[in-house]
Amino acid sequence: MKGIFNNKLLKYLVCVMVIVQGFLFSLVVTFYMDLNYFHELNSQPVSSLYIKLKTIPEGKADETFRFLKAYSVEKGIFYMRKDHLLDREGNLNGIIFGIDGDLSKNKDKLNFEFLGQSIINGDKLKKLLDSKENDATLGIQETSLKKIDTIPRFRYGKNIVFKKLESVVKETKTINGEYRIVGLEKSQQADFLKRLSKVSGVDSKVFFDGKSGYNIDDSFKEMTVVGIFIIHSMVLLALMVVITIRSLPNLGKFMLQGWSRYAFAVKLYQPMLYTGFISTILFILYGMFLTNVTFNSITFYSVMLGLGLLNFIIILLILSVSSVFIFLVSPIAAIRERFPKRVYMLTALAVYIVFNLMLIGVSSYIDGPYREIEKNIDISNKWSQVSEYKILRKVSIGEDQASFNRQSKELFKDFYNWYKSISEDKDVSIVNTSYISKDLLNSYKNDKVYEHVPNEAFWVFTVSPNYLKKMGINVDKSVVEKAKSGTRVYLIPEDKTDEESRLLREMLKEHDTRSIRQDDISTIFNKKQEFNFIKYNSEKGMFSWNTKSLNNLMIKKPIILISTPNNMTFRESEGLIAIGLEDSYVKLEGKALEKYANSEYLSKFNLDDNEIEFASVKSFVDGIQKTLWTTVQLFFGLMAAITFIVVVLLITIILIFQNSYREKIFIKKFLGYSNFNIYKLPIFIISLVVAFDMISVILLKSKIGVAYIFLVSILQLILFYKVVSSNQMKKLSVFLKS
């Protein structure tokens, strides 16, 4: 026990934590620096016209680009296009700028600085445009081989890359994107937009439809680091309080030697003060590390040094709070070893309660991922009848960044063509289901979303002809042929009333024909827009592929859409690439995976770079389980750390009680009182806190919380007994001799 809670050991631990505190603080601040940096850069150049090119068909891309190029030469304007920069998994991690146009006339409008560091300027942009390498970059996109100059960035922030606009258009296979146009006079704007609309085939009003800028949500990452920083600071404060209280018995001895309380505090906290001061200088190194030495301005390093001083002030505040215990003791009381026991007890108890509340919060929160684990186990059991179906699990970005950015439909077209080529195979199916609830129908009526809205809730099953057979629904061959020829064929239960059937038909027609655009994947239905509604009768339950209502997986009498490649709308043709248990469309069986999902076959449709992966329903659920268990383990680690602090505080409370009531404790012990009788007050208080913890997790309905709080309570009781009974007779003997 002594070795674990020795003051020297705690001091070493606190010194390490002071260093960690500085790094965490620098990390938190650079996250917000990066946020501000990205926001400012995203609005550059300020003096420019913002337009958003979209829905321009692939066939018009080259012609539109040639127009932009010619117009820039004619009028002396400069273009800057912005696209999301994505990693291989399709996650947002930055921005890529495509530039072109007359730089010489607009050079002065293209300078941008941040924290005294030049980010972009005319010289850098000229270097890029003059480069003989078409795919040259400012900044690093995937490899530094093409980099001709650096763009400053933060290590854990967004990536910034500049490229030639021609290279970006070629790489993304689309002219669509967000553009800022520099040097275009107001008097020229109408002419520019008119000619752009004519050459692209898109109404110029569309170019102003949509908000400017990008929204990359890193709030979870930022809040996680902020949360760790706050918890770390609280733990640091708690340990400083423990060190201070455990050092108080020495205060009187030092004061007899002429020490002041201030001198005692400085001597006690000297290692932490030195470490905190050294940590201030380390902020320069943190700045270099957190920016990959890309920010080298005096302003930036001055800011980092200032942040180091601010962090030192935070350390001083923590030490000041913990030193209150020293200054609460008068010199005479310190010499006589008489301390304000109530203040110490209440303070230690308050900190103890705070960490118990944190324990309640964390142990209750962990129930979320744990419930998901239980749900997935339930899914695995109840979905056994479809467990061997292979569903889409992963699609990487490959060379289709524009498709992930919704600027192009190239990837969707490739995947659609892949499915079309295998759709007749008996081992390849489509099934996707959705539930239209009564509440949703009411909102359709209230918001006038559709002209005709049914009154009864219903399910819609989108299935391929071969999956329809597996469901036990037999229809005439001519019906399937109609679907294959491009007609939207819906099967409607025959027990629907005529009025309800009519409302269903009208709503489905409106739903399917709305929002068809010229850049959609071309299907026969999109051109002809023909429907066929057929009544059917079946009492068989059909598997819903639904994870929200596991108690009602077999659905009777849904609306069924017989889906084929030729009668798809954009919802199905672009939805084929959806992944997940509920969202996926394509289902593979037998040898279909080996035949059609290998790189050789996928390469025929330009999909070999997208790392497409299918997985059985069972292994898909297992993969989710593994991720959830990792999350649970991380939370258990956090709970263990908080539990450690709770235990340290518990022992501190006992030691304060023992030091404060030493004479009374020994007298009662000499008279034969039991430990329970002697320690009634701390036992009552700790029991109250433990009871509060247990009641809280019970009210929060936290299964893990109940189990964990119970175990922590047992641990606290064992430690309480160990501490109060440790060396009792030896301590009593020393007291009697004194």
C-alpha positions in Angstrom: 0.0 0.0 0.0 2.8 2.4 0.9 4.6 1.8 -2.3 1.6 2.5 -4.4 0.6 5.7 -2.7 4.0 7.0 -1.8 4.2 10.8 -2.4 7.4 10.5 -4.4 5.8 8.2 -6.8 2.8 10.4 -7.1 5.0 13.4 -7.8 6.7 11.6 -10.6 3.3 10.7 -12.0 2.1 14.3 -11.8 5.3 15.6 -13.5 4.6 13.3 -16.4 1.0 14.4 -16.5 2.1 18.1 -16.6 4.0 17.3 -19.8 1.1 15.4 -21.2 -1.2 18.3 -20.2 0.9 20.7 -22.3 0.8 18.4 -25.4 -3.0 17.9 -25.0 -3.5 21.7 -24.7 -1.5 22.3 -27.8 -3.4 19.6 -29.7 -6.8 21.1 -28.6 -5.7 24.6 -29.7 -4.3 23.5 -33.1 -7.6 21.8 -33.8 -9.3 25.1 -33.5 -6.5 26.9 -35.4 -7.0 24.4 -38.2 -10.8 25.0 -38.1 -10.2 28.8 -38.5 -7.5 28.3 -41.1 -9.7 26.0 -43.2 -12.7 28.4 -42.9 -10.7 31.4 -44.1 -9.0 29.5 -46.9 -12.3 28.1 -48.0 -13.7 31.6 -48.6 -10.7 32.7 -50.7 -10.4 34.6 -52.9 -12.8 37.1 -51.1 -13.3 39.3 -54.1 -14.8 36.8 -56.5 -18.0 35.5 -58.0 -19.2 32.2 -56.5 -21.1 29.7 -58.7 -21.8 26.0 -58.5 -21.7 24.0 -61.7 -23.8 20.9 -61.4 -26.0 18.5 -63.5 -23.7 19.2 -66.5 -23.7 15.9 -68.4 -20.5 14.1 -69.0 -20.8 14.7 -72.8 -20.8 18.5 -72.2 -17.8 18.6 -69.9 -15.1 19.1 -72.5 -17.0 21.7 -74.4 -17.7 23.6 -71.1 -14.1 23.4 -70.1 -13.0 24.8 -73.5 -15.4 27.7 -73.1 -14.0 28.5 -69.6 -10.5 28.4 -71.0 -11.3 30.7 -73.9 -13.3 33.1 -71.8 -10.4 33.5 -69.4 -8.1 34.4 -72.2 -10.7 36.8 -73.7 -11.6 38.6 -70.5 -8.5 38.1 -68.3 -10.3 36.2 -65.5 -9.1 33.5 -63.1 -10.9 30.3 -61.9 -10.5 28.5 -58.6 -12.5 25.3 -58.3 -13.0 23.6 -54.9 -13.6 19.8 -54.4 -13.6 17.7 -51.3 -10.4 15.7 -50.8 -11.2 12.2 -49.7 -9.2 9.3 -48.3 -9.4 5.8 -49.7 -12.3 4.9 -47.5 -14.3 8.0 -48.8 -13.9 9.9 -45.6 -13.6 13.7 -45.9 -10.1 15.0 -45.0 -9.5 18.2 -46.8 -10.0 20.2 -49.9 -8.4 20.3 -53.4 -8.3 23.5 -55.5 -8.2 23.4 -59.3 -6.8 26.7 -60.8 -6.6 28.1 -64.3 -6.9 31.4 -66.1 -5.1 34.8 -66.4 -2.8 34.9 -63.3 -0.9 38.1 -64.3 -4.0 40.3 -64.2 -5.3 38.8 -60.9 -2.1 38.2 -59.0 -2.7 40.7 -56.3 -6.1 39.2 -55.4 -4.7 35.7 -54.8 -2.5 36.3 -51.8 -3.5 34.6 -48.5 -1.7 34.6 -45.2 -2.5 32.8 -41.9 -0.7 33.5 -38.6 2.0 35.5 -40.5 2.7 32.5 -42.8 2.2 32.9 -46.6 -0.2 30.1 -47.7 -0.7 31.0 -51.4 0.6 33.8 -53.5 1.1 34.7 -57.1 4.5 33.2 -57.3 3.4 29.8 -56.0 0.4 29.7 -58.3 2.6 30.7 -61.3 5.1 28.0 -60.5 2.2 25.5 -60.6 0.6 26.8 -63.8 4.0 26.9 -65.6 5.0 23.4 -64.5 5.4 21.0 -67.4 3.9 18.2 -65.3 0.1 18.2 -65.8 -0.5 16.6 -62.4 1.9 18.7 -60.4 0.6 19.8 -57.0 1.1 22.4 -54.3 0.9 20.3 -51.2 0.7 16.5 -51.0 -2.3 14.7 -52.4 -1.4 11.0 -52.3 2.4 11.1 -52.8 5.0 13.8 -52.6 6.5 12.8 -56.0 4.2 15.3 -57.8 4.7 18.1 -55.2 6.5 21.2 -56.5 5.9 23.4 -53.4 4.5 23.2 -49.9 1.1 24.3 -48.6 1.3 24.8 -44.8 -1.1 22.5 -42.9 -1.7 21.0 -39.4 -0.7 17.4 -38.9 -4.1 16.3 -37.6 -6.1 18.8 -39.6 -7.4 19.0 -43.1 -5.2 18.5 -46.1 -4.9 21.4 -48.6 -3.8 20.7 -52.3 -3.7 23.0 -55.4 -3.6 21.5 -58.9 -4.2 22.6 -62.4 -7.9 22.8 -63.2 -7.4 20.7 -66.4 -5.8 17.9 -64.2 -8.7 18.1 -61.7 -11.3 17.8 -64.5 -9.4 14.9 -66.1 -9.0 13.1 -62.8 -12.6 13.6 -61.6 -14.1 13.1 -65.1 -16.5 16.0 -64.5 -16.6 19.8 -64.9 -19.1 20.0 -62.0 -17.9 21.7 -58.8 -17.8 24.9 -56.8 -16.0 27.8 -58.5 -14.8 31.2 -57.5 -14.2 33.5 -60.5 -11.7 36.3 -60.0 -11.5 39.4 -62.2 -15.0 39.2 -63.7 -16.6 42.6 -63.7 -20.2 43.0 -62.7 -21.0 44.3 -66.1 -19.6 41.0 -67.6 -21.4 38.6 -65.3 -24.7 38.4 -67.3 -22.8 37.7 -70.6 -20.6 35.1 -68.9 -23.5 33.2 -67.3 -25.6 33.3 -70.5 -22.8 31.9 -72.6 -21.9 29.3 -69.9 -25.6 28.2 -69.8 -25.8 27.8 -73.5 -22.6 25.7 -73.8 -23.4 23.5 -70.8 -27.1 23.1 -71.5 -28.0 24.0 -67.9 -30.1 26.9 -66.8 -27.9 29.6 -65.2 -30.2 29.7 -62.2 -29.0 26.3 -61.2 -25.5 27.7 -60.8 -26.6 29.7 -57.8 -28.7 26.9 -56.3 -27.0 25.7 -53.2 -24.9 27.0 -50.4 -21.3 28.1 -50.7 -18.5 26.3 -48.9 -17.8 22.9 -47.4 -18.8 21.4 -44.1 -16.4 18.8 -42.8 -17.6 17.7 -39.5 -14.6 16.9 -37.2 -16.6 17.8 -34.1 -16.3 14.2 -32.7 -12.6 14.1 -33.0 -12.2 17.6 -31.6 -14.7 17.0 -28.7 -12.9 13.8 -27.9 -9.6 15.5 -27.4 -11.2 18.4 -25.5 -12.9 15.8 -23.3 -9.6 14.0 -22.7 -8.0 17.3 -21.8 -10.7 18.2 -19.3 -10.6 14.8 -17.7 -6.8 14.9 -17.6 -6.9 18.3 -15.9 -9.4 17.0 -13.3 -7.3 14.0 -12.6 -4.2 16.2 -12.3 -6.0 18.4 -9.8 -7.3 15.4 -7.8 -3.7 14.0 -7.5 -2.3 17.4 -6.5 -5.0 17.6 -3.7 -4.0 14.1 -2.6 -0.2 15.0 -2.6 -1.0 18.2 -0.7 -3.1 16.6 2.0 -0.7 13.7 2.5 2.1 16.3 2.9 0.4 18.4 5.6 1.7 16.4 8.6 5.2 17.7 7.6 4.0 21.3 7.5 4.4 21.9 11.3 8.0 20.4 11.3 9.1 22.8 8.6 7.4 25.8 10.2 9.4 25.1 13.5 12.5 25.4 11.3 11.4 28.9 10.2 9.7 28.0 7.0 6.6 30.0 5.9 3.5 28.3 4.4 4.4 29.9 1.0 7.9 28.5 1.1 6.5 25.1 2.0 4.1 25.2 -0.9 6.8 26.3 -3.3 9.1 23.5 -2.1 6.3 20.9 -2.3 5.3 22.0 -5.8 8.8 22.7 -7.1 9.1 19.6 -9.4 5.7 20.5 -10.9 6.6 24.2 -11.3 9.9 23.3 -13.0 8.2 20.8 -15.3 5.4 23.3 -16.2 7.9 26.0 -17.0 10.0 23.6 -19.2 6.7 22.6 -20.9 6.3 26.2 -22.0 9.4 26.0 -24.1 8.3 22.6 -25.4 5.3 24.4 -27.1 7.7 25.5 -29.8 8.5 21.8 -30.5 4.8 21.0 -30.3 4.2 23.6 -33.0 6.8 22.2 -35.2 5.5 18.6 -34.7 1.8 19.5 -35.2 2.5 21.4 -38.4 5.2 19.2 -39.9 7.4 22.3 -39.8 5.3 23.9 -42.5 4.4 27.0 -40.4 7.7 28.9 -39.8 6.6 32.5 -39.2 7.6 34.5 -36.1 3.9 35.1 -35.5 3.1 31.4 -35.4 5.9 30.5 -32.9 5.0 33.6 -30.8 1.4 32.3 -30.6 2.7 28.8 -29.6 4.9 30.3 -27.0 2.0 32.4 -25.7 -0.1 29.2 -25.5 2.7 27.6 -23.6 2.6 30.5 -21.0 -1.2 30.1 -20.9 -0.8 26.4 -20.2 1.7 27.3 -17.4 -1.0 29.6 -16.0 -3.4 26.7 -16.0 -0.9 24.6 -14.1 -0.4 27.4 -11.6 -4.2 27.6 -11.2 -4.3 23.9 -10.5 -1.5 24.2 -8.0 -3.1 27.3 -6.4 -6.4 25.4 -5.9 -4.6 22.5 -4.2 -2.4 24.8 -2.1 -5.6 26.2 -0.4 -5.2 23.4 2.0 -1.8 24.7 3.1 -2.9 28.3 3.6 -6.1 27.3 5.5 -3.8 26.1 8.4 -2.6 28.8 10.8 1.2 28.5 11.8 0.4 27.5 15.4 -2.2 24.9 14.3 0.4 23.5 11.8 3.0 23.2 14.6 0.5 21.5 16.9 -0.6 19.3 13.9 -4.2 20.5 14.2 -5.8 21.0 10.8 -9.2 22.3 9.7 -10.5 18.8 9.4 -14.0 19.6 8.2 -12.7 21.7 5.3 -10.3 19.0 4.3 -12.9 16.2 4.6 -15.5 18.2 2.7 -13.1 19.0 -0.1 -11.8 15.5 -0.4 -15.3 14.2 -0.3 -16.4 16.7 -3.0 -13.7 15.5 -5.4 -14.5 11.9 -4.5 -18.2 12.6 -5.4 -17.2 14.3 -8.7 -15.2 11.2 -9.8 -18.0 8.9 -8.7 -20.4 11.0 -10.9 -17.9 10.6 -13.8 -17.9 6.8 -13.2 -21.8 6.8 -13.3 -21.7 8.7 -16.6 -19.1 6.6 -18.4 -20.5 3.3 -17.2 -24.0 4.3 -18.3 -22.8 5.6 -21.7 -21.1 2.3 -22.4 -24.5 0.7 -22.4 -25.1 2.2 -25.8 -22.5 0.1 -27.7 -23.3 -2.8 -25.4 -26.9 -2.7 -26.4 -25.8 -2.6 -30.1 -23.8 -5.7 -29.4 -26.8 -7.5 -27.9 -28.9 -6.2 -30.9 -26.4 -7.6 -33.4 -26.4 -11.0 -31.6 -30.2 -10.9 -31.9 -29.9 -10.0 -35.6 -27.4 -12.8 -36.1 -29.8 -15.3 -34.6 -33.0 -14.1 -36.2 -31.5 -13.5 -39.6 -30.2 -17.1 -39.8 -32.4 -17.7 -42.9 -30.5 -15.1 -44.9 -27.1 -15.4 -43.2 -25.3 -16.8 -46.2 -26.4 -14.1 -48.6 -23.4 -11.9 -49.6 -24.0 -8.2 -49.3 -21.9 -5.2 -50.2 -19.6 -4.3 -47.3 -17.0 -1.9 -48.7 -16.4 0.4 -51.7 -13.2 2.4 -51.7 -12.8 5.8 -53.4 -10.2 4.6 -56.0 -10.2 7.1 -58.9 -13.8 8.1 -58.3 -13.4 11.0 -55.9 -15.9 13.1 -57.9 -18.6 10.4 -57.5 -18.1 10.4 -53.8 -18.4 14.2 -53.9 -21.7 13.9 -55.9 -20.1 15.9 -58.7 -20.2 12.9 -61.1 -22.1 9.7 -61.5 -19.2 7.8 -63.1 -18.9 5.3 -60.2 -22.7 4.7 -60.1 -22.7 4.1 -63.8 -19.9 1.6 -63.6 -21.5 -0.2 -60.8 -24.9 -0.2 -62.6 -23.3 -1.6 -65.8 -21.6 -4.3 -63.6 -24.9 -5.3 -62.1 -26.7 -5.2 -65.5 -24.2 -7.6 -66.9 -24.9 -10.2 -64.2 -28.6 -9.5 -63.4 -29.8 -12.6 -65.3 -27.8 -15.0 -63.1 -29.9 -17.0 -60.7 -27.4 -16.4 -57.9 -27.6 -12.6 -58.2 -30.6 -10.8 -56.7 -31.8 -7.4 -55.7 -33.8 -6.8 -52.5 -34.3 -3.6 -50.6 -37.2 -2.8 -48.3 -38.7 0.4 -46.8 -41.6 1.1 -44.4 -43.8 4.1 -45.0 -45.4 4.8 -41.6 -48.7 6.5 -40.8 -46.8 9.4 -39.3 -44.7 9.8 -42.5 -47.9 9.7 -44.6 -49.5 12.4 -42.4 -46.4 14.6 -42.8 -46.7 14.1 -46.6 -50.3 15.4 -46.4 -49.5 18.3 -44.1 -46.5 19.4 -46.1 -48.2 18.7 -49.4 -45.2 16.7 -50.6 -47.4 14.6 -52.9 -50.7 15.5 -54.5 -52.2 12.0 -53.6 -51.3 10.3 -50.4 -52.7 6.9 -49.2 -54.2 6.6 -45.7 -52.7 3.3 -44.6 -49.1 2.5 -43.7 -47.3 0.1 -46.1 -44.1 -1.7 -46.9 -42.4 -1.4 -50.3 -40.2 -4.4 -51.4 -37.9 -3.7 -54.3 -36.9 -7.1 -55.7 -35.5 -8.6 -58.8 -37.6 -11.3 -60.7 -35.5 -14.2 -59.3 -35.9 -13.0 -55.7 -39.6 -12.6 -56.3 -39.7 -16.4 -57.0 -37.8 -17.1 -53.8 -40.5 -15.1 -52.0 -43.0 -17.6 -53.3 -44.8 -15.0 -55.5 -45.6 -16.3 -59.0 -46.5 -13.9 -61.7 -47.1 -14.4 -65.5 -43.9 -14.3 -67.6 -45.4 -11.4 -69.6 -45.3 -9.3 -66.4 -41.7 -9.9 -65.9 -40.9 -9.2 -69.5 -42.7 -5.8 -69.2 -40.4 -5.0 -66.2 -37.4 -6.1 -68.2 -38.5 -3.9 -71.1 -38.5 -0.8 -68.9 -41.9 -0.6 -67.4 -42.2 0.1 -63.6 -44.2 -3.0 -62.5 -45.8 -2.8 -59.0 -47.7 -5.6 -57.3 -50.4 -4.4 -55.0 -52.3 -6.6 -52.5 -55.8 -7.3 -53.9 -57.4 -6.7 -50.5 -56.6 -3.0 -50.8 -59.8 -0.9 -51.4 -60.2 0.7 -54.8 -59.7 4.1 -53.3 -56.6 3.1 -51.4 -55.2 1.4 -54.5 -55.8 4.5 -56.6 -54.0 6.8 -54.0 -51.1 4.3 -53.9 -50.8 4.3 -57.7 -50.9 8.1 -58.0 -48.3 8.6 -55.2 -45.9 5.9 -56.7 -46.2 7.5 -60.1 -45.4 11.0 -58.7 -42.6 9.6 -56.6 -40.9 7.8 -59.5 -41.2 10.5 -62.1 -40.2 13.4 -59.8 -36.6 14.7 -60.0 -35.5 12.8 -63.2 -32.6 14.7 -64.6 -30.6 14.6 -67.8 -27.4 13.5 -66.0 -29.2 10.5 -64.4 -28.1 7.0 -65.5 -29.9 6.4 -68.7 -32.7 3.7 -68.5 -35.7 2.9 -70.7 -38.0 3.9 -67.9 -36.4 7.4 -67.5 -37.3 7.9 -71.2 -40.7 6.3 -71.5 -42.0 6.6 -67.9 -44.5 3.8 -68.2 -46.2 2.0 -65.3 -48.1 -1.2 -64.8 -50.0 -2.0 -61.5 -51.1 -5.6 -60.9 -53.0 -7.0 -58.0 -51.7 -10.1 -56.2 -52.8 -12.4 -53.4 -50.5 -14.1 -51.0 -50.6 -14.9 -47.3 -47.0 -15.8 -47.0 -44.7 -13.9 -44.7 -41.8 -12.2 -46.5 -38.4 -11.4 -44.8 -38.2 -7.7 -44.3 -34.4 -7.2 -44.1 -35.1 -4.8 -41.3 -32.9 -4.2 -38.2 -35.2 -1.8 -36.3 -38.1 -4.1 -35.6 -36.6 -7.6 -34.9 -39.9 -8.9 -33.5 -41.7 -8.5 -36.8 -39.3 -9.7 -39.5 -41.9 -11.5 -41.6 -44.1 -9.1 -43.5 -47.4 -10.0 -45.2 -48.8 -8.2 -48.3 -46.2 -5.5 -49.0 -46.2 -3.4 -52.2 -43.7 -5.1 -54.5 -41.7 -3.4 -57.2 -40.2 -5.9 -59.7 -36.9 -4.2 -60.4 -34.7 -4.7 -63.5 -31.8 -2.7 -64.9 -34.1 -1.1 -67.5 -36.9 0.1 -65.2 -34.7 1.7 -62.5 -34.9 5.3 -61.4 -31.9 7.1 -59.9 -32.9 5.8 -56.5 -32.2 2.2 -57.5 -29.5 2.7 -60.2 -27.4 4.9 -57.8 -28.5 3.0 -54.7 -26.9 -0.3 -56.0 -23.7 0.8 -54.4 -25.2 1.2 -51.0 -23.6 -0.9 -48.2 -25.0 -2.4 -45.0 -27.6 -4.8 -43.7 -30.6 -2.7 -44.5 -29.4 -0.3 -47.2 -27.7 -2.8 -49.6 -29.5 -3.8 -52.8 -27.3 -6.5 -54.4 -27.4 -9.9 -52.9 -25.1 -12.7 -54.1 -25.4 -16.5 -53.5 -23.5 -19.6 -54.6 -20.5 -19.0 -56.8 -21.6 -15.5 -57.9 -19.0 -13.9 -55.6 -16.1 -15.8 -57.1 -17.4 -15.2 -60.7 -18.3 -11.6 -60.6 -16.5 -9.9 -57.7 -13.0 -10.7 -58.7 -10.6 -8.0 -59.9 -10.5 -9.4 -63.5 -14.2 -9.2 -63.9 -14.6 -5.9 -62.1 -11.8 -4.3 -64.3 -14.2 -4.6 -67.3 -16.3 -2.0 -65.6 -13.5 0.2 -64.2 -14.2 -1.1 -60.7 -10.9 -2.9 -59.9 -9.5 0.2 -58.2 -12.5 0.5 -55.8 -11.6 -2.5 -53.6 -15.2 -3.8 -53.7 -15.9 -6.3 -50.9 -18.9 -8.5 -50.3 -19.5 -10.3 -47.1 -22.0 -12.8 -45.8 -24.7 -11.3 -43.5 -23.2 -13.4 -40.7 -19.6 -12.0 -41.2 -21.0 -8.5 -41.7 -22.6 -8.7 -38.3 -19.4 -10.2 -36.8 -17.4 -7.2 -38.2 -19.7 -4.7 -36.5 -19.4 -6.7 -33.3 -15.6 -6.4 -33.4 -15.8 -2.7 -33.8 -18.3 -2.3 -31.0 -16.2 -4.5 -28.7 -13.2 -2.2 -29.4 -15.3 0.8 -28.3 -16.4 -1.0 -25.2 -12.8 -1.9 -24.3 -11.7 1.8 -24.7 -14.5 2.8 -22.3 -13.5 0.1 -19.9 -10.0 1.6 -19.9 -11.4 5.0 -19.1 -13.5 3.5 -16.3 -10.5 1.8 -14.9 -8.6 5.1 -14.8 -11.4 6.8 -13.0 -11.8 3.9 -10.6 -8.1 4.2 -9.7 -8.6 7.9 -8.9 -11.8 7.0 -6.8 -9.7 4.5 -4.9 -6.9 7.0 -4.2 -9.5 9.6 -3.0 -11.1 7.0 -0.8 -7.8 6.2 0.9 -7.1 10.0 1.2 -10.5 10.5 2.9 -9.6 7.7 5.4 -6.1 9.2 6.0 -7.6 12.7 6.6 -10.0 11.2 9.1 -7.3 9.2 10.8 -5.0 12.3 11.1 -7.8 14.6 12.2 -9.2 12.4 14.9 -6.0 10.5 15.8 -6.4 10.8 19.6 -10.0 9.8 19.6 -9.4 6.8 17.3 -6.6 5.5 19.5 -8.5 6.1 22.8 -11.5 4.2 21.4 -9.3 1.5 20.1 -7.7 1.2 23.5 -11.1 1.0 25.1 -12.1 -1.9 22.8 -14.4 -0.1 20.3 -14.9 -1.9 16.9 -13.7 -0.4 13.6 -17.3 0.1 12.6 -18.0 2.2 15.7 -14.8 4.2 15.3 -15.3 4.9 11.6 -19.0 5.4 11.6 -18.9 8.8 9.9 -16.7 7.9 6.8 -18.6 4.5 6.5 -21.9 6.4 6.5 -20.7 8.9 3.9 -19.1 6.4 1.6 -22.1 4.1 1.9 -24.3 7.1 0.9 -22.2 7.8 -2.2 -22.1 4.1 -3.2 -25.9 3.9 -2.7 -26.4 7.0 -4.8 -24.1 5.5 -7.5 -26.1 2.3 -7.5 -29.5 4.0 -7.6 -28.4 6.3 -10.4 -27.3 3.4 -12.7 -30.5 1.5 -11.9 -32.6 4.5 -12.8 -30.6 5.0 -15.9 -31.3 1.3 -16.7 -27.6 0.6 -17.3 -26.9 -3.1 -17.1 -23.1 -2.6 -17.3 -23.4 0.3 -14.9 -25.1 -1.8 -12.2 -22.5 -4.6 -12.5 -19.5 -2.2 -12.6 -20.7 0.0 -9.7 -21.4 -3.2 -7.7 -17.8 -4.4 -8.3 -16.3 -1.0 -7.5 -18.3 -0.8 -4.3 -17.0 -4.2 -3.2 -13.4 -3.0 -4.1 -13.9 0.1 -2.0 -15.2 -1.9 1.0 -12.2 -4.2 0.8 -9.7 -1.4 0.6 -11.5 0.5 3.4 -11.1 -2.5 5.6 -7.5 -3.0 4.7 -6.6 0.7 5.3 -8.3 1.0 8.7 -7.0 -2.3 10.0 -3.4 -1.9 8.7 -0.8 -1.9 11.6 -3.5 -1.0 14.2 -1.7 -2.5 17.2 1.7 -1.0 16.2 0.2 2.5 15.8 -1.6 2.2 19.1 1.6 1.1 20.9 3.5 4.1 19.5 0.7 6.4 20.5 0.6 5.1 24.1 4.4 5.4 24.4 4.2 9.0 23.2 
